[in-house]
Amino acid sequence: MAELEEFYTRKELMKIFKVSESTVIRWEKRGLIKKFKLPGSKKVLYRRSDIEKLIEKGIESGGS
């Protein structure tokens, strides 16, 4: 059976990296992280695997 992917909200991502919302949005625009929107909702989610890739790339807390 396939393992379900874990998702985090934008606020959780901001807390993990200790960055502002504008920094997360900048990362999205630069293609550093992919956002997912639930159909019929404004809620933005991020895959745990993508967050782990950011960490591996060396995106640091407070970084651009």
C-alpha angles and dihedrals in degrees: 000000000000118000115243117243116243118229133200131202123239090255091054091049090050090051094047093053097029092232136131127259090252090058092053091048089050089052089052092051091048090051094244092126133016121227126211125204124204112236110263092010138095091214113122121209135187128205117244090227090058091049090051089052089054089053091049090051088057100250099166132205109278091013127135 
